[in-house]
Each structure stands twice: as structure tokens, then as C-alpha cells.
Amino acid sequence: MIPFLDLGAGYRELENDIDAAVKRVLSSGWYIFGEEVDSFEAEYAKYCGARETISVANGLDALILSLKALNVGPGDEVIVPSNTFIATWLAASAVGAKAVPVEPDAFTHNIDAGKIVSAITSRTKAVIVVHLYGQPVDLDAVKAITVEHGLALIEDAAQAHGARYKGKRIGSHGDAVCWSFYPAKNFGCFGDGGAVTTDNPSLASQIRLLRNYGSREKYINEVKGVNSRLDPIQAAVLKVKLAHLDEWNSRRKAIADEYLKELVGLDIILPGVPEWADPVWHLFVIRSPDRKSLQERLAKEGISTQIHYPLAPSQQPAYAENVNEYGSLPIAERLASEVLSLPIGPHQSRENTLRICEAVRAVARRV
Ligand SMILES: Cc1ncc(COP(=O)(O)O)c(C=O)c1O
């Protein structure tokens, strides 16, 4: 079997350093906030080229707390991509705002900046873009719109650690950039984790307040906050892994390059990469009009694939009551019915990549 992603291999490569880091925290006697969290925040901010990192408990909280800190709430509208992991939409819903979907361009799977303006109303407060599958969004095009209309720009970068837009790392283009350190991400810990990076110190200070019970000083609660903190154990693990992120991303790129070279001329659509984008290939997503049989035949060859995502958020039962608000979202729905993610990860051997290419070529040969 070729696994979709081998997380255990990631641990084994760094085992000595990770074990030492975890032991250091365990023997320190300090298990919430503290030096490990502070130094991780400083190192990640530096890596992203942002002034501040505020670590939180997970990527969804990073989005929710960013919206709250930007005063987005009931009655407001938040523009979101029509095709994304549901967390992007749930964040808007969690603060009582309405998620207003905008369709992607089918070449990059990312939000189509040309369709944002027509979705803006007097209630629109923010735009959340998603660097889906590790591919950066056209940030200049989106930012021109958010600046002109006085909207906040939030980037959901849960899948894009290390990606570059026009040569500059994702992390500080928007008002708030939200990260997940879920284990399967390009930069993941051994449990849940997340962060916001920003160049705006007052926004950072508000998110810091909200993540810790609304408290700066012990037992003085300035606002109604939540408990959303990154554990020092996870911070220590992430510090070890940060030193390897670029190298691991370059291994993903080598696999993606191989796929892009070997899988041309077949009855599938390969992911498109604009010339200004340096994606980090969190996922390698192809499209097939006959996905079901492609997936089944690859499974017979021992190749695991996944679907990101089989339903657009608007098609989910969770949003059934809102379905009449959205109108039709044909691009998101079509992508949801055609996308298939091939295995990719920093520990996939070249031999396995070539085996996958051979199997896809045999199955998806143009007829
Ligand atoms: C695009 C996107 N946004 C948000 C999230 C939420 O992150 P988390 O699972 O850490 O809450 C994820 C991943 O899970 C994601 O892929």
C-alpha cells in the first residue's frame, strides 16, 4: 500500500530532537504559556515576516478570534470562498455573521478576485481568502478591493505554511493571517494547534486578550474571552519542526514537479500555478470527470487517495437551512464532484511517486 501521508515517518526523522524538546517541557514544571510559547511565537513571526504571532488552540479559533478582534459580529457579512474546508465558513457563523460565498477560478481553485465586488453589500465587514491546497491567492487583486471598500482582509493560511506570493512569504499581507498546526498540515504538531500572524500590534493585543479569558492580568477580565491556548509541549515540537519546514516543503515540490511532468496528456485536469505563485503543495489535487472509477482503480493498485472536499460548504447539512441564500454555486459544486488528491508528503519515496504516476497513466489514459 502507498499511504496518502506518512505522519509517523515525520516523527521518526526528528525523533531525538522532538523527544528532547518534549522532555524539556515535561521536566520544566511549566505547562501553560511561558518561555516555550513566547519563543515559538517570536520564531514563527520571523519566519513569516510578520511583526507578531499569537498562538491559539487550533486553526478554527485563529479565524474566530481574528473576526471577533476585528469587531465582526451579528448582522455582518463575511465574504468566503464557495469551495473550502468548512472551518472558513464556520468561523463567520460562530461570530453570528453571514458567510457570503464567492466562486473560485477553476484553474487555481482559489477565490476569483473578479467576482468579489459584486458580493459586497452595506453589511460586508470582511473578506476571508483561503490559500487552498497550499497555493497562494492573488493577494494584490483582493487587497485592492478590500482597501477600496474599507473591508478587513483575513487570510486562511491553514494549508500554506511557507508559501510565497510574488516572492514574499504568506504571513502579513492581510490584516490577520490564520494558521492551523493540525498534524497533517505542512507544519503540524502532535495534536491541535493554531496561530494568527499580523503586522497590526493593536489587533495582536486584542487577540491575545480574547484567547486568555479576556485577561491580561490574572483574575482581571476585561472582556468576555475564551480559553484558546497553544500548549508549551506543542510549541516546543513546532520549534524543532520549523527548522525543517522549507526542506520538507521542497520535498513536496519535487513530488509535485514529477506529477506535473508525468501526468500530462491524460483525461484529467492538473492543478494550475500562476507565474507569481510559489505553492507549498499541501495537497496535489487533480480533477477527473470519472473520479469514482479513477479512485477505485488506484485503490486496487494499492494507492490511497482522498477527496478535498466531497461537498462544498453550501451543500453540507450544517448549512441546509441557509441554502436559499446562496443561489447556485456551480463551480464549487462541479469541483467537489471532480477533485481527487494524490498522495504527497515529505516522506514519500521517488519510487512510490513514479509508481503512482504509472498507475494514473494506465487508468486515466485519454481515450
Ligand atoms: C482551509 C482550512 N481552514 C481552517 C482549518 C481549521 O484548522 P483546525 O483543524 O486546526 O481547526 C483547516 C484545517 O483543518 C483548513 O484546512
The ligand as an SDF file (V2000), in Angstrom:
LIG
                    3D

 16 16  0  0  0  0  0  0  0  0999 V2000
   -8.5340   25.7670    4.9960 C   0  0  0  0  0  0  0  0  0  0  0  0
   -8.6220   25.4190    6.4480 C   0  0  0  0  0  0  0  0  0  0  0  0
   -9.0790   26.3400    7.3230 N   0  0  0  0  0  0  0  0  0  0  0  0
   -9.1650   26.0890    8.6320 C   0  0  0  0  0  0  0  0  0  0  0  0
   -8.8080   24.8710    9.1600 C   0  0  0  0  0  0  0  0  0  0  0  0
   -9.0310   24.6390   10.6100 C   0  0  0  0  0  0  0  0  0  0  0  0
   -7.8980   24.2490   11.3210 O   0  0  0  0  0  0  0  0  0  0  0  0
   -8.0420   23.3650   12.6470 P   0  0  0  0  0  0  0  0  0  0  0  0
   -8.4050   21.9840   12.2420 O   0  0  0  0  0  0  0  0  0  0  0  0
   -6.6760   23.4670   13.2700 O   0  0  0  0  0  0  0  0  0  0  0  0
   -9.0820   23.9900   13.4980 O   0  0  0  0  0  0  0  0  0  0  0  0
   -8.3090   23.8740    8.2920 C   0  0  0  0  0  0  0  0  0  0  0  0
   -7.8450   22.5500    8.7240 C   0  0  0  0  0  0  0  0  0  0  0  0
   -8.2720   21.7890    9.4650 O   0  0  0  0  0  0  0  0  0  0  0  0
   -8.2290   24.1540    6.9080 C   0  0  0  0  0  0  0  0  0  0  0  0
   -7.7910   23.2390    6.0420 O   0  0  0  0  0  0  0  0  0  0  0  0
  1  2  1  0
  2  3  1  0
  2 15  2  0
  3  4  2  0
  4  5  1  0
  5  6  1  0
  5 12  2  0
  6  7  1  0
  7  8  1  0
  8  9  2  0
  8 10  1  0
  8 11  1  0
 12 13  1  0
 12 15  1  0
 13 14  2  0
 15 16  1  0
M  END
$$$$
